[in-house]
């Protein structure tokens, strides 16, 4: 079985197991999703979803964030970790979008990654979830599961993204990433995978070993 064949099998199997492929971060608009994704770095989505309601209630527009008091934003997001850097990035993102992109969130990886604090993982999520473009969000779950399945043999996020883009159907790639997150939390748990309950056990290279 080739990597591409294994990838297609994984896509269809996870689609059956997790028909709802959605981002687990709560947001009502594209900029809120960008903020939530930035906050999720080295922090759980569950924690981010506890923090963002108060932040989103106080700051509602790009202009609100661009003119926000740094200390106030820091206080609101403190429990997410690295709150000083994240607060600075949130304000900087809003200012950059207003100053360089006429107040509109850019829709390419290249442009998004020019925003403060935005790496390829965040940029891919925005391109996929907001703009409906093919995307590979190389988070810890995707990296771990792709390696276990035998789709990649690297833990480098950029390499995982590039290699998966070559074997995943473009129209399925974004949803596949979300489903890997669900599977990684429920079954293929880091350090204690429930292989006996895994829907992909029949073709997972790690199980066969």
C-alpha positions in Angstrom: 0.0 0.0 0.0 1.4 3.4 -1.0 1.4 6.4 1.3 -1.3 8.0 -0.9 -3.5 4.9 -0.7 -3.0 4.8 3.1 -3.8 8.5 3.3 -7.1 8.1 1.3 -8.1 5.2 3.6 -7.4 7.3 6.7 -9.4 10.2 5.2 -12.5 8.0 4.6 -12.2 6.1 7.8 -12.0 9.2 10.0 -14.8 10.8 7.9 -17.1 7.9 9.0 -15.9 8.0 12.6 -16.1 11.8 13.0 -18.6 13.1 10.4 -18.5 16.6 12.0 -15.1 18.1 11.1 -15.0 21.4 12.9 -12.5 23.5 14.7 -12.8 23.1 18.5 -12.0 26.8 19.1 -15.1 29.0 19.7 -15.3 32.2 17.6 -18.0 34.2 15.9 -15.9 35.8 13.1 -12.7 35.4 11.3 -10.6 37.7 13.5 -11.9 36.1 16.7 -10.7 32.7 15.2 -7.3 34.2 14.5 -7.1 35.4 18.1 -8.2 32.1 19.5 -5.7 30.2 17.4 -2.9 32.5 18.5 -4.0 31.9 22.1 -4.0 28.1 21.6 -0.2 28.0 21.1 1.1 25.9 24.0 -2.3 25.9 25.6 -5.4 23.7 25.3 -8.4 24.6 23.2 -10.5 24.0 26.3 -8.6 26.7 28.2 -8.8 29.1 25.3 -12.6 28.7 25.1 -12.8 29.6 28.8 -10.8 32.8 28.3 -12.1 34.2 25.0 -15.7 35.0 26.0 -14.6 37.9 28.3 -12.0 39.1 25.8 -14.5 39.0 22.8 -17.2 40.7 24.9 -14.9 43.6 25.7 -13.2 44.0 22.3 -15.5 43.7 19.4 -13.8 45.3 16.4 -10.4 45.4 14.8 -10.1 49.0 15.9 -11.0 48.0 19.5 -8.0 45.6 19.5 -5.7 48.0 17.7 -6.3 50.6 20.4 -6.5 48.2 23.3 -4.6 48.7 26.5 -1.8 46.0 26.6 -2.1 45.4 30.3 -5.8 44.9 30.1 -5.5 42.3 27.3 -2.7 40.6 29.3 -5.0 40.4 32.3 -7.8 38.9 30.3 -5.7 36.2 28.7 -3.3 35.5 31.6 -4.3 31.9 32.2 -3.4 30.9 28.6 0.3 31.1 29.2 2.9 33.3 27.5 0.2 36.0 28.0 2.5 39.0 27.5 3.7 37.9 24.1 0.3 36.8 23.0 -1.3 40.1 24.1 1.3 42.1 22.2 0.7 39.9 19.1 -3.1 40.3 19.3 -2.8 44.1 19.3 -0.1 44.0 16.7 -2.2 41.7 14.4 -5.1 44.2 14.5 -2.9 47.1 13.8 -1.2 45.3 10.9 -4.5 44.2 9.3 -5.8 47.8 9.5 -2.5 49.4 8.3 -1.4 47.0 5.6 -4.5 45.1 4.5 -7.2 47.8 4.6 -8.9 46.2 7.6 -9.4 42.8 5.8 -7.9 39.6 7.0 -5.5 38.4 4.2 -6.3 35.0 2.6 -2.9 33.6 1.7 -0.3 31.8 3.8 2.4 34.3 2.7 0.4 37.3 3.8 -1.0 35.8 7.0 2.5 34.8 8.2 3.6 38.5 8.0 1.2 39.2 10.9 2.7 39.3 14.5 2.7 35.9 16.1 1.2 34.1 13.1 3.0 30.9 12.0 2.2 28.5 9.3 -0.1 26.4 11.5 -2.3 29.4 12.3 -2.2 30.6 8.7 -3.2 27.2 7.4 -6.2 27.0 9.8 -7.4 30.5 8.7 -7.0 29.6 5.0 -8.9 26.4 5.5 -11.6 27.4 7.9 -12.3 31.0 6.9 -11.5 31.0 3.2 -12.2 27.3 2.3 -8.7 26.7 0.8 -6.8 23.4 0.9 -4.8 23.5 4.2 -2.8 21.3 6.4 -2.8 22.4 10.1 0.3 20.6 11.5 -0.5 20.5 15.2 0.7 17.9 17.6 -2.2 15.5 17.0 -1.8 15.5 13.2 2.0 15.1 13.5 1.7 12.2 15.9 -1.0 10.3 14.1 0.5 10.9 10.6 3.8 9.4 11.9 2.0 6.4 13.5 0.0 5.7 10.4 3.2 5.8 8.3 2.2 8.8 6.2 5.3 10.7 7.2 8.5 10.0 9.1 9.3 13.4 10.6 8.1 15.6 13.5 9.1 18.8 11.8 5.8 20.7 11.2 6.9 22.3 7.9 7.9 18.9 6.5 4.7 17.2 7.7 2.7 20.0 6.1 4.6 19.6 2.8 4.5 15.8 2.7 0.8 15.6 3.6 -0.2 18.1 1.0 1.4 15.8 -1.6 -0.7 12.8 -0.6 -4.0 14.1 0.8 -6.9 15.1 -1.5 -6.8 19.0 -1.4 -10.6 19.2 -0.7 -10.3 16.8 2.2 -7.0 18.0 3.9 -8.5 20.7 6.2 -11.2 18.4 7.5 -8.7 15.5 7.9 -6.7 17.7 10.2 -9.7 18.5 12.4 -10.6 14.9 12.6 -7.1 13.9 13.6 -7.5 16.3 16.6 -10.7 14.6 17.6 -9.1 11.2 17.2 -6.0 12.2 19.0 -8.0 13.3 22.0 -10.4 10.4 22.2 -8.4 7.4 21.0 -4.9 7.9 19.8 -3.8 9.6 23.0 -0.2 10.6 23.3 1.7 8.0 25.4 -1.4 5.8 26.0 -3.1 5.1 22.7 -6.2 2.9 22.7 -5.2 0.8 19.7 -7.9 -1.8 20.4 -10.5 0.9 19.9 -9.0 2.6 16.9 -10.9 2.7 13.6 -7.6 2.7 11.7 -6.0 -0.3 13.5 -6.3 -2.5 10.4 -4.0 -0.3 8.4 -1.9 1.6 11.0 1.8 0.8 10.6 2.4 1.2 14.3 -0.3 -1.3 15.3 1.1 -3.9 12.9 4.5 -3.5 14.5 
